C-alpha cells in the first residue's frame, strides 16, 4: 500500500537531465504497468517514461517544459488499494523540494563562461514560435542571456524531435554567430576579387563563390567526435577475407517466401551474418572484450550492435542484447524491429547502449568492402560488403573448374593494443567459414 515514486531514469553516461515535453496521463488517471506516463527529451534522444506499477497517478512533481535532473522524482503513483484514501486532487501543487530548478547547475553556463543562474525570465521568446518550433526553458534562457533573437532561433537547425532546438544545438551555434554572418556576406562582396575565408574547427577554409555553409546537426557532431576519439584511442588494423556465400544465397532464396508467410517477417541477410558472428565469438571470445587502462574486461554477454541508416543520412547503432541466446527467428525479429524504429527515430536510450561487438553492412550502399572505425569502448568491428556474382575457381571431383559464384568481402577492424593480427585475422576467417559452410538443407 506504499506510494510508488517514479524517478527520472538514467539515459546514458553523459546525460544528467531531461526536459519534460508533455504528460500523457493526468492526476487521477488509471495506469497499467509499463504504460507511458510522460514524454521527455534529452540532447541525445526523445523518449517516454513508463509506469513501474499498476495504479493511479497521484501526483505530478514537474510540469511541461521543466528541466529535471536524472534521479529526481517526476511522479507518484498509488496502488489500487490505496487510491481511495490517498488519491491526489485534480490539480495538485507540485512538491517544491522535488521540482528542480528550471536550469540545472551542470549546464548553467553560457558559451562565454558567464553564469546563467538566477535568470528566471526568458524575455519575449515564446515556448513555441509562429512556425511551431518548441523551445525549452533552458534554450530560451540561454538565448536571452546571449542576446539571441527569435529570428536567430528560427534559423538554427534543430536536431530534436520535430526540429526542436536542443541545448547542444544553441551552444554549438553561439561560438560561430559572428563568423557565420561574416562568411555568408563575404563571397557576395568579394566574388570578383579574392576568396573569403572562414574558421571551421581549427582550420582556415577558403570559400569560393557559390559555396554554402551548413552547420552539422547534433547527431553528426556526436558521430564526428566519437570517430576522432576512436582513431586517437585505438591503433586500427583491418584484415580482409573474400567468402563464397553461394550456398547461403541459394538457401535464403529458397526459404524467404515461406518464412515471410509463416512468421510475418522478412528474412534479410543481416540476422544470418549476426548468427555467424555470434558463433565465431563463442569460439574466439578475445574480440568480445574492452580495454580499461591496462585491464582487459572480458564480456560475458554477446551484445551485437548493428549500424542502421537514418533518413537524415546519419548512422545509429542499436544493440541486440544477449544475441547468443537467440535463434535465427529471434535474431530476425530483433533486427527488423530495431531497424524499423531506428528509421523512425523511436529507439529507446537503452537500446543504443551496452554493445560488445558491432557489425556494419556497407553492402547496403553497393560497396564491396570498407574500413570501419571501432565503436568504443569495443575493440573490433566487422563490415560486410555487397554480394556479387563473380567467376571463381572451384574444386570438383574431376578437377578445378571456373564457375559463377556469389562472393562477398568481409573487413575486420580491430584494436591492435589488445587484438593481435593472428586473432583478428583468424576471426574474420572463422566468420567466412561459417558463411561458406552454410547448410543448404537447413530448416527454420
C-alpha positions in Angstrom: 0.0 0.0 0.0 3.0 2.2 -0.4 3.0 5.2 -2.7 5.4 4.5 -5.5 7.9 7.1 -6.5 8.7 7.4 -10.3 12.2 8.8 -10.9 13.8 10.4 -14.0 15.7 7.5 -15.5 19.4 7.4 -16.4 19.6 7.7 -20.2 23.3 7.5 -21.0 26.7 8.1 -19.5 26.8 11.8 -20.3 23.1 12.6 -19.8 22.4 14.4 -16.5 19.0 15.9 -17.2 15.9 15.8 -19.4 13.2 18.2 -20.4 9.5 17.3 -19.9 7.8 17.5 -23.3 4.3 16.6 -22.2 2.3 14.5 -19.8 0.5 11.5 -21.3 -1.5 10.9 -18.1 -3.3 13.3 -15.7 -3.7 13.1 -12.0 -6.4 10.6 -11.2 -5.9 8.5 -14.3 -5.7 4.7 -14.0 -2.3 3.5 -15.3 -1.1 0.0 -16.1 2.4 -1.2 -15.6 4.8 -0.2 -18.4 2.2 2.2 -19.8 3.9 5.6 -20.8 3.0 8.4 -18.4 5.1 11.2 -19.9 7.4 12.2 -22.8 10.9 13.6 -22.2 13.7 14.9 -24.3 17.5 14.9 -23.9 20.2 16.1 -26.2 20.6 12.6 -27.5 17.2 11.0 -27.8 13.5 11.6 -27.1 11.8 9.0 -25.0 8.9 8.0 -22.8 8.8 7.2 -19.1 6.7 4.1 -18.4 4.9 3.3 -15.1 6.7 0.8 -12.9 3.4 -0.4 -11.4 -0.4 -0.7 -11.9 -2.1 2.1 -10.1 -3.5 5.7 -10.2 -1.4 8.8 -10.9 -1.5 10.6 -7.6 0.9 13.5 -8.2 2.9 15.2 -10.9 6.2 16.6 -9.5 7.1 18.6 -12.6 5.3 20.4 -15.4 5.7 20.6 -19.1 9.0 22.4 -20.2 10.7 21.7 -16.8 14.3 20.5 -16.8 14.6 17.6 -14.4 17.8 16.0 -13.1 18.4 12.3 -13.5 17.3 10.5 -10.4 14.8 13.2 -9.3 11.1 12.2 -8.7 8.7 13.1 -11.6 5.5 11.5 -10.2 3.9 9.4 -7.5 1.6 6.5 -8.2 -0.7 4.9 -5.7 -1.7 1.3 -5.8 -5.3 0.4 -6.3 -5.7 -0.5 -2.6 -4.5 2.9 -1.6 -6.2 5.0 -4.2 -9.4 5.7 -2.3 -7.6 7.2 0.7 -4.6 8.9 -0.8 -5.7 10.0 -4.3 -4.3 13.4 -5.0 -6.5 16.3 -6.0 -7.2 17.0 -9.7 -4.8 20.0 -9.8 -2.1 19.3 -7.2 0.6 21.7 -6.3 4.0 20.2 -7.3 6.3 19.5 -4.4 8.7 22.3 -4.0 11.5 20.1 -2.8 11.0 17.6 -5.7 10.9 20.1 -8.5 14.4 21.0 -9.7 15.3 24.5 -10.8 14.4 25.3 -14.4 18.1 25.5 -15.3 20.2 22.7 -13.7 23.6 23.6 -12.2 25.7 21.4 -14.5 24.6 23.3 -17.6 24.1 26.8 -16.2 27.0 28.3 -18.2 26.8 30.3 -21.3 29.3 29.6 -24.1 31.5 32.5 -22.9 31.6 31.1 -19.3 29.1 33.6 -17.8 26.7 32.3 -15.3 23.0 31.8 -16.2 21.9 31.1 -12.7 19.3 33.3 -11.3 17.8 34.1 -14.7 14.2 33.3 -14.2 12.5 35.2 -17.0 13.1 34.4 -20.7 12.0 37.7 -22.2 9.7 37.7 -25.1 10.9 34.3 -26.5 7.8 32.1 -26.7 7.7 28.4 -25.9 6.5 27.9 -29.4 7.4 30.1 -32.3 5.0 31.2 -35.1 6.3 28.3 -37.2 5.5 25.8 -34.4 9.0 25.2 -33.2 9.2 24.3 -29.5 11.8 26.0 -27.2 12.6 24.5 -23.8 13.2 26.8 -20.8 16.9 26.0 -20.9 17.1 27.0 -24.6 15.1 30.2 -24.0 17.2 31.2 -21.0 20.5 30.7 -22.9 19.0 32.6 -25.9 18.1 35.6 -23.7 21.4 35.7 -21.9 23.3 35.6 -25.1 21.0 38.0 -26.9 19.8 35.5 -29.4 16.6 36.8 -31.1 13.6 34.7 -32.0 14.6 35.2 -35.7 18.0 33.7 -34.9 16.5 30.8 -33.1 14.3 30.1 -36.1 17.4 29.9 -38.3 19.1 27.2 -36.1 18.6 23.7 -37.5 17.1 21.8 -34.6 18.2 18.2 -34.1 15.4 17.2 -31.6 12.1 15.6 -32.4 10.1 17.6 -34.8 13.0 20.0 -35.4 13.3 21.0 -31.8 16.3 23.1 -30.9 18.3 21.4 -28.1 20.8 22.8 -25.6 23.6 21.3 -27.8 22.2 23.0 -30.9 22.2 26.5 -29.4 25.5 26.1 -27.6 27.1 24.9 -30.9 25.6 27.9 -32.7 26.9 30.6 -30.3 30.6 30.4 -31.0 30.1 30.8 -34.7 27.5 33.6 -34.7 29.7 36.4 -35.8 31.8 34.2 -38.1 28.8 32.7 -39.9 27.3 36.2 -40.5 30.6 37.5 -41.9 31.2 34.4 -44.1 27.8 34.5 -45.8 28.2 38.1 -46.8 31.8 38.0 -47.8 31.6 35.9 -51.0 29.0 38.3 -52.4 31.1 41.3 -51.9 34.5 39.8 -52.9 33.5 37.2 -55.5 35.3 39.2 -58.3 38.4 39.8 -56.3 39.7 37.4 -53.6 38.1 34.4 -51.9 36.8 34.8 -48.4 38.0 32.6 -45.6 36.2 31.1 -42.6 37.2 29.3 -39.5 35.9 25.7 -39.3 37.1 24.0 -36.3 40.9 24.7 -36.1 41.4 25.0 -39.8 41.0 28.0 -42.1 39.0 27.1 -45.1 38.9 29.2 -48.3 35.4 29.9 -49.5 34.6 30.2 -53.2 31.7 31.9 -54.9 28.5 29.9 -54.6 29.7 27.9 -51.6 27.1 27.1 -49.0 27.8 26.8 -45.2 25.6 24.1 -43.5 26.1 23.6 -39.8 26.4 19.9 -38.7 23.3 18.6 -36.9 23.6 17.3 -33.3 24.0 13.7 -34.3 26.7 14.4 -36.9 28.6 16.3 -34.3 28.4 13.4 -31.9 29.5 10.9 -34.6 32.4 13.2 -35.6 33.6 13.4 -32.0 33.2 9.7 -31.4 35.1 8.7 -34.6 38.0 11.1 -33.9 38.2 9.8 -30.3 38.2 6.2 -31.5 41.0 6.7 -34.0 43.1 8.5 -31.4 42.4 5.9 -28.8 42.8 2.6 -30.8 45.5 1.7 -33.3 43.3 0.3 -36.1 44.3 -2.7 -38.2 42.0 -4.2 -40.8 42.0 -7.7 -42.2 40.1 -8.9 -45.2 38.6 -12.2 -46.4 36.6 -12.9 -49.5 33.9 -15.5 -48.8 31.9 -17.7 -51.2 28.3 -17.4 -50.0 26.6 -19.2 -52.9 25.0 -21.9 -50.7 23.8 -19.2 -48.3 22.2 -17.1 -51.1 20.6 -20.2 -52.6 19.2 -21.3 -49.2 17.7 -17.8 -48.5 16.1 -17.6 -51.9 14.5 -21.0 -51.2 13.1 -20.3 -47.8 12.4 -16.5 -47.6 8.9 -16.5 -49.1 7.6 -19.3 -46.9 9.3 -17.6 -43.9 7.5 -14.3 -44.6 4.2 -16.1 -45.0 4.6 -18.1 -41.8 6.3 -15.6 -39.5 5.3 -12.3 -41.0 9.0 -11.2 -41.1 11.3 -10.5 -44.0 14.4 -12.7 -43.8 17.3 -10.4 -44.7 21.0 -11.3 -44.7 21.7 -9.3 -41.6 20.4 -11.8 -39.0 22.3 -14.5 -40.8 25.5 -12.6 -40.6 24.9 -11.8 -37.0 24.3 -15.5 -36.2 27.7 -16.4 -37.9 29.4 -13.6 -36.0 28.0 -14.8 -32.7 29.1 -18.4 -33.4 32.6 -17.1 -34.2 32.7 -15.0 -31.0 31.8 -18.1 -29.0 34.9 -19.8 -30.3 37.1 -16.7 -30.2 35.9 -14.6 -27.3 39.1 -12.5 -27.4 37.3 -10.0 -29.7 34.4 -9.6 -27.3 36.3 -7.5 -24.7 37.0 -4.0 -23.7 40.3 -2.3 -22.5 40.2 -0.2 -19.4 43.7 1.2 -19.0 45.8 -1.9 -18.6 42.9 -4.1 -17.5 41.1 -6.3 -20.0 37.4 -6.7 -19.4 36.1 -10.0 -20.8 32.4 -9.6 -21.6 30.2 -12.5 -20.6 27.3 -11.3 -22.8 27.4 -11.0 -26.6 25.5 -7.8 -27.3 25.6 -7.3 -31.1 25.5 -3.7 -32.4 24.2 -3.2 -35.9 24.7 0.0 -37.7 21.5 1.4 -39.2 21.0 4.3 -41.6 18.5 7.0 -40.6 16.5 9.2 -43.0 18.9 12.1 -42.2 21.8 10.0 -43.6 23.4 9.6 -40.2 24.0 6.2 -38.7 22.9 4.9 -35.4 23.9 1.6 -33.7 21.0 -0.2 -32.0 22.1 -3.2 -29.9 20.7 -6.7 -29.8 21.2 -7.7 -26.2 22.2 -11.4 -25.5 22.3 -12.2 -29.2 24.0 -15.5 -28.3 20.7 -16.7 -26.6 18.6 -16.2 -29.8 17.9 -18.5 -32.7 17.7 -17.2 -36.2 14.0 -16.4 -35.9 14.6 -14.4 -32.8 17.5 -12.5 -34.4 15.4 -11.8 -37.5 12.6 -10.2 -35.4 15.1 -8.2 -33.3 16.9 -6.9 -36.4 13.7 -5.9 -38.2 12.2 -4.2 -35.1 15.4 -2.2 -34.3 16.0 -1.2 -37.9 12.4 0.0 -38.4 12.4 2.0 -35.2 15.8 3.4 -36.0 14.4 4.8 -39.3 11.5 6.5 -37.4 13.6 7.8 -34.5 11.7 5.7 -32.0 14.6 3.9 -30.3 14.8 3.9 -26.5 18.0 5.2 -24.9 18.9 1.8 -23.5 18.6 0.2 -27.0 21.7 2.0 -28.3 23.9 1.2 -25.3 25.8 -1.8 -24.0 27.1 -3.2 -27.2 30.2 -5.6 -27.1 30.8 -6.0 -30.8 29.4 -4.2 -33.9 28.6 -5.2 -37.5 28.0 -2.7 -40.3 26.7 -3.6 -43.7 28.4 -1.4 -46.3 27.0 -3.7 -49.0 23.7 -1.8 -48.4 25.2 1.1 -50.3 26.7 -1.1 -53.1 30.2 -1.1 -51.5 32.3 -4.2 -51.9 34.3 -3.5 -48.7 35.1 -0.9 -46.2 37.5 0.0 -43.3 35.1 0.5 -40.4 36.1 2.5 -37.3 35.8 0.8 -33.9 32.8 1.7 -31.8 34.4 2.5 -28.5 34.8 1.0 -25.9 34.6 -2.1 -28.0 37.8 -3.5 -29.6 36.6 -4.8 -33.0 34.0 -4.2 -35.8 33.1 -6.2 -38.9 32.0 -4.7 -42.2 30.2 -6.9 -44.7 30.3 -5.9 -48.4 27.9 -6.4 -51.3 27.3 -9.9 -52.5 28.2 -10.1 -56.2 28.3 -12.8 -58.9 31.9 -13.4 -60.0 33.8 -16.2 -61.8 35.7 -18.2 -59.3 37.8 -21.4 -59.3 36.1 -24.3 -57.5 37.2 -27.8 -56.8 35.2 -30.6 -58.3 35.7 -34.5 -58.3 37.0 -34.2 -61.9 39.4 -31.3 -61.1 39.3 -27.5 -60.8 36.7 -25.5 -62.7 35.6 -22.0 -63.2 32.0 -21.2 -62.2 29.8 -18.2 -61.4 29.7 -17.9 -57.6 28.2 -15.4 -55.1 31.2 -13.7 -53.5 31.4 -11.2 -50.6 34.2 -9.4 -48.8 34.5 -9.2 -45.0 36.5 -6.4 -43.4 37.5 -6.8 -39.8 39.0 -3.7 -38.0 40.4 -4.3 -34.5 42.3 -2.5 -31.8 45.9 -3.7 -32.1 46.6 -2.9 -28.5 44.6 -5.9 -27.4 43.8 -7.9 -30.6 46.9 -9.1 -32.5 46.9 -9.9 -36.2 46.6 -13.7 -35.5 43.4 -13.3 -33.6 42.0 -10.5 -35.8 42.7 -12.4 -39.0 41.7 -15.8 -37.7 38.4 -14.4 -36.5 37.3 -13.0 -39.9 38.4 -16.2 -41.5 36.2 -18.1 -39.0 33.2 -16.0 -39.8 33.8 -16.6 -43.5 33.9 -20.4 -42.8 30.5 -20.3 -41.1 29.1 -18.4 -44.1 30.7 -20.7 -46.7 29.6 -23.9 -45.0 26.0 -22.9 -44.7 23.7 -25.9 -44.8 21.6 -25.5 -47.9 19.1 -28.1 -46.4 18.7 -26.2 -43.1 15.1 -25.9 -41.8 13.9 -22.8 -40.0 
